[in-house]
Amino acid sequence: MLVTIDDIRRAADSVDGVVLRTPVVGSPVRPDLLIKAESLQPTGAFKVRGAVHAIASLSDEARAAGVVTHSSGNHGQALAWAARRAGIPCVVVMPEGSAPVKVEAVRRLGATVEMVPAARRAERAQQIAEERGLTIVPPYDHRHIIAGQGTVGLEIIADVPSPAAVLVPVGGGGLSSGVATAVRALSPATRVIGVEPELAADAAESLAAGRLVTWPVEQTGRTVADGLRTNLSDLTYAHLAARLDGIVTVTEAEILSTVGSLAREYRLVAEPSGAVAPAAWCHHAASLRERFGLGDGPVVAVVSGGNLDPALLATALQT
C-alpha cells in the first residue's frame, strides 16, 4: 500500500516545531532555479524528518528499548539526533569507507557506531535488533520514513505554488517517493523528476525495465555521491513507478561542478548527493524543458544534504 497525502500530513504534525522548516532560496545568477535547502537541517540533511516521525510513531515500549539502523551517514546522524532528543538508545551500523566527517558526527550525537563491510550493513543491523530487542528504523524502506520525507514536498508547494517541476535526488527512494506523493496530490500539473548519478543509476534502469533492478555495491560505490549508492526497495520502486514523471542522470563532473556553483551562487554548502538534483538543471535545463514539456515557471531542486569533507568542498570550488 502506497503512502498517501494524509500520511504525509500526519508526519507534518510529528515534525512541526522539531525539525527546521527550510527555506526555498534563489540566486540572481539562475532566476529559473530555486533551491529547497535541506542542507540547513540540524543534522545537515533531510533525513531528520523521517527519523523524527518514525520514533514518534513507535509504541512506548519500543521507544524505551531503543532503535538501530544502517546508514552511510545522513540517516544515521538523523536517527541519532532524534533518539537523543527522545532520550532513547541508538545503534548505527555504518559501511567501511564511510566519510569520516559523517562517522564522527554520528558518534558525537551519542549513538553507538559499528563499522562493517558495505554489503553486510543491513544484515548486521538485523542481528543487533534481534540480539538487543531494538527496533530497526530503516533509511528509506518504511512507510513512516517515506511520509516524513514527504513533508519536504508539502513545504515546497506551500512556498512555490504550481512550480513547473520539482527535481529530487534518488538513492534508496524514500525522499523521492514522499516528495512525488505530496507534489502530485497538491499540484498535479507540476512534473516531479528524479535525478541519479550515472554511476549509481539503478532506479533509472528499474523504471525503464518496468521491474526492480539492483546494482552491486562495487558498481554504485564508484560515485562520489555516497548517499545515493543504495538501491530502491520494492516499496520505494512502487511509489516511483506510480508517481514519478521521469528520471535523469548526471555525471561525476557535473555533480562536483554543481557543489561549487551552489556555494558561489546560493551560498549553500551541499554534499555531492545533495548537489545531484540541481546539477540536472544547471547542466541540462533546455533538454529537460523539452523532454518534460515544462513551461516557463520556476523549477525547484531539493538540495538534500550538506555534510561533506572540507577538502572535497575546496576541490569543488576550483572546478
MOZI-V988569 format. One record per residue. N is the residue number from 1. RES is the residue in one small letter. SS is DSSP state (helix for helix, strand for strand, loop for the rest). PSI is psi as a letter, one per 30 degrees, with the letter a starting at -180 (none if undefined). D_LAST is the distance of its C-alpha to the last C-alpha in Angstrom with 2 decimals. Layout:
# MOZI-V988569
<<N:RES:SS:PSI:D_LAST> <N:RES:SS:PSI:D_LAST>>
This chain:
# MOZI-V988569
<<1:m:loop:k:44.29> <2:l:loop:l:41.16> <3:v:loop:k:40.11> <4:t:loop:l:41.38> <5:i:helix:e:40.46> <6:d:helix:e:43.36> <7:d:helix:e:41.84> <8:i:helix:e:38.62> <9:r:helix:e:40.71> <10:r:helix:e:42.53> <11:a:helix:e:39.25> <12:a:helix:e:38.31> <13:d:helix:e:41.52> <14:s:helix:e:40.60> <15:v:helix:f:37.22> <16:d:loop:k:38.39> <17:g:loop:f:38.31> <18:v:loop:e:36.67> <19:v:loop:l:33.05> <20:l:loop:k:30.97> <21:r:loop:j:31.24> <22:t:loop:k:27.57> <23:p:loop:l:26.69> <24:v:strand:j:25.19> <25:v:strand:l:22.76> <26:g:loop:l:21.42> <27:s:loop:k:19.20> <28:p:helix:f:20.41> <29:v:helix:e:17.19> <30:r:helix:i:18.01> <31:p:loop:f:21.78> <32:d:loop:f:22.33> <33:l:strand:j:20.26> <34:l:strand:k:21.75> <35:i:strand:k:20.58> <36:k:strand:j:23.17> <37:a:strand:i:21.86> <38:e:helix:f:23.43> <39:s:helix:f:21.00> <40:l:helix:g:23.54> <41:q:loop:l:26.41> <42:p:loop:e:28.30> <43:t:loop:g:26.80> <44:g:loop:g:23.29> <45:a:strand:l:23.81> <46:f:loop:f:26.23> <47:k:helix:f:28.28> <48:v:helix:f:30.56> <49:r:helix:e:32.26> <50:g:helix:e:33.61> <51:a:helix:e:34.50> <52:v:helix:e:36.55> <53:h:helix:e:38.34> <54:a:helix:e:39.10> <55:i:helix:e:40.67> <56:a:helix:f:42.57> <57:s:loop:f:44.00> <58:l:loop:l:45.46> <59:s:loop:l:49.16> <60:d:helix:e:50.27> <61:e:helix:e:51.25> <62:a:helix:e:47.93> <63:r:helix:e:45.99> <64:a:helix:e:48.13> <65:a:helix:e:47.58> <66:g:loop:l:43.79> <67:v:strand:l:40.81> <68:v:strand:k:38.60> <69:t:strand:l:35.45> <70:h:strand:k:32.85> <71:s:loop:k:29.16> <72:s:loop:f:25.78> <73:g:loop:e:25.46> <74:n:helix:e:25.22> <75:h:helix:e:28.67> <76:g:helix:e:30.10> <77:q:helix:e:29.02> <78:a:helix:e:30.39> <79:l:helix:e:33.68> <80:a:helix:e:34.07> <81:w:helix:e:33.63> <82:a:helix:e:36.04> <83:a:helix:e:38.49> <84:r:helix:e:38.56> <85:r:helix:e:39.23> <86:a:helix:f:42.04> <87:g:loop:h:43.35> <88:i:loop:l:43.26> <89:p:loop:l:42.13> <90:c:strand:k:38.85> <91:v:strand:k:37.67> <92:v:strand:j:34.18> <93:v:strand:k:33.77> <94:m:strand:k:30.21> <95:p:strand:k:28.89> <96:e:loop:k:28.37> <97:g:loop:f:24.71> <98:s:loop:l:23.91> <99:a:loop:k:21.25> <100:p:helix:e:23.31> <101:v:helix:e:22.27> <102:k:helix:e:23.86> <103:v:helix:e:26.91> <104:e:helix:e:27.70> <105:a:helix:e:27.33> <106:v:helix:e:29.91> <107:r:helix:e:32.23> <108:r:helix:f:32.02> <109:l:loop:g:33.15> <110:g:loop:g:36.30> <111:a:loop:l:35.92> <112:t:strand:k:37.05> <113:v:strand:k:34.29> <114:e:strand:k:35.18> <115:m:strand:k:32.72> <116:v:strand:l:33.54> <117:p:loop:k:32.08> <118:a:helix:e:29.95> <119:a:helix:f:32.64> <120:r:helix:g:35.32> <121:r:helix:e:33.94> <122:a:helix:e:35.86> <123:e:helix:e:38.98> <124:r:helix:e:38.92> <125:a:helix:e:38.50> <126:q:helix:e:41.55> <127:q:helix:e:43.51> <128:i:helix:e:42.84> <129:a:helix:e:43.89> <130:e:helix:e:47.14> <131:e:helix:e:47.87> <132:r:helix:f:47.35> <133:g:loop:g:48.19> <134:l:loop:l:44.77> <135:t:strand:k:43.40> <136:i:strand:k:40.27> <137:v:loop:j:37.70> <138:p:loop:l:35.30> <139:p:loop:e:31.63> <140:y:loop:f:32.21> <141:d:loop:i:35.42> <142:h:loop:k:37.80> <143:r:helix:e:39.14> <144:h:helix:e:38.82> <145:i:helix:e:35.16> <146:i:helix:e:34.48> <147:a:helix:e:36.58> <148:g:helix:e:34.82> <149:q:helix:f:31.35> <150:g:helix:f:32.89> <151:t:helix:f:33.38> <152:v:helix:e:29.75> <153:g:helix:e:31.02> <154:l:helix:e:34.08> <155:e:helix:e:32.11> <156:i:helix:e:29.76> <157:i:helix:e:32.81> <158:a:helix:e:34.64> <159:d:helix:f:31.91> <160:v:loop:i:30.90> <161:p:loop:k:34.03> <162:s:loop:h:33.62> <163:p:loop:l:29.87> <164:a:loop:e:29.18> <165:a:strand:l:27.17> <166:v:strand:k:25.90> <167:l:strand:k:22.93> <168:v:strand:k:23.25> <169:p:strand:l:21.64> <170:v:loop:j:24.11> <171:g:loop:c:24.68> <172:g:loop:f:28.35> <173:g:loop:g:29.01> <174:g:helix:e:30.58> <175:l:helix:e:28.30> <176:s:helix:e:28.17> <177:s:helix:e:31.95> <178:g:helix:e:32.75> <179:v:helix:e:30.56> <180:a:helix:e:31.89> <181:t:helix:e:35.40> <182:a:helix:e:35.18> <183:v:helix:e:33.53> <184:r:helix:e:35.93> <185:a:helix:e:38.87> <186:l:helix:f:37.99> <187:s:loop:i:36.28> <188:p:loop:f:37.36> <189:a:loop:f:35.82> <190:t:loop:k:32.27> <191:r:strand:k:30.30> <192:v:strand:j:28.73> <193:i:strand:k:25.93> <194:g:strand:l:24.61> <195:v:strand:k:21.10> <196:e:strand:l:20.44> <197:p:strand:k:17.94> <198:e:helix:e:19.12> <199:l:helix:f:19.82> <200:a:helix:h:22.10> <201:a:loop:h:23.74> <202:d:helix:e:27.29> <203:a:helix:e:27.97> <204:a:helix:e:27.13> <205:e:helix:e:29.44> <206:s:helix:e:32.04> <207:l:helix:e:32.27> <208:a:helix:e:32.47> <209:a:helix:f:35.19> <210:g:loop:g:37.11> <211:r:loop:l:37.34> <212:l:loop:k:35.45> <213:v:loop:k:33.38> <214:t:loop:k:31.91> <215:w:loop:k:29.29> <216:p:loop:l:29.79> <217:v:helix:f:27.62> <218:e:helix:f:26.74> <219:q:helix:e:25.09> <220:t:helix:f:23.39> <221:g:loop:f:22.33> <222:r:loop:f:19.65> <223:t:loop:k:17.23> <224:v:loop:f:14.89> <225:a:loop:i:16.51> <226:d:helix:f:19.55> <227:g:helix:f:21.46> <228:l:helix:g:21.75> <229:r:loop:f:23.25> <230:t:loop:l:26.78> <231:n:loop:l:29.04> <232:l:loop:l:31.04> <233:s:loop:l:34.62> <234:d:helix:e:37.67> <235:l:helix:e:37.66> <236:t:helix:e:34.11> <237:y:helix:e:34.39> <238:a:helix:e:37.52> <239:h:helix:e:35.83> <240:l:helix:e:32.88> <241:a:helix:e:35.22> <242:a:helix:f:37.40> <243:r:helix:f:35.03> <244:l:loop:k:31.54> <245:d:loop:f:31.27> <246:g:strand:l:28.75> <247:i:strand:k:25.67> <248:v:strand:l:22.45> <249:t:strand:l:19.70> <250:v:strand:l:15.92> <251:t:loop:l:13.88> <252:e:helix:e:11.88> <253:a:helix:e:8.71> <254:e:helix:e:9.75> <255:i:helix:e:10.51> <256:l:helix:e:7.41> <257:s:helix:e:5.61> <258:t:helix:e:8.93> <259:v:helix:e:9.14> <260:g:helix:e:6.83> <261:s:helix:e:8.92> <262:l:helix:e:12.01> <263:a:helix:e:11.76> <264:r:helix:e:11.38> <265:e:helix:e:13.73> <266:y:helix:f:16.12> <267:r:loop:h:16.11> <268:l:loop:k:16.07> <269:v:loop:j:14.89> <270:a:loop:k:14.58> <271:e:loop:l:14.73> <272:p:helix:e:13.40> <273:s:helix:e:16.95> <274:g:helix:f:16.99> <275:a:helix:f:13.96> <276:v:helix:e:15.56> <277:a:helix:e:18.03> <278:p:helix:f:15.99> <279:a:helix:e:13.51> <280:a:helix:e:16.67> <281:w:helix:e:17.35> <282:c:helix:e:13.99> <283:h:helix:f:13.93> <284:h:helix:h:17.71> <285:a:helix:e:19.67> <286:a:helix:e:22.13> <287:s:helix:e:23.04> <288:l:helix:e:23.53> <289:r:helix:e:25.80> <290:e:helix:e:27.78> <291:r:helix:e:28.04> <292:f:helix:g:29.17> <293:g:loop:h:31.07> <294:l:loop:k:29.30> <295:g:loop:a:30.74> <296:d:loop:g:29.16> <297:g:loop:l:29.18> <298:p:loop:l:26.28> <299:v:strand:k:24.16> <300:v:strand:k:23.58> <301:a:strand:k:20.93> <302:v:strand:j:21.62> <303:v:strand:j:19.02> <304:s:loop:f:21.13> <305:g:strand:l:19.99> <306:g:loop:g:18.01> <307:n:loop:j:19.04> <308:l:loop:l:16.25> <309:d:loop:k:16.05> <310:p:helix:e:14.79> <311:a:helix:e:13.12> <312:l:helix:e:11.02> <313:l:helix:e:10.16> <314:a:helix:e:9.31> <315:t:helix:e:6.95> <316:a:helix:e:5.31> <317:l:helix:f:5.59> <318:q:loop:f:3.83> <319:t:loop:none:0.00>>
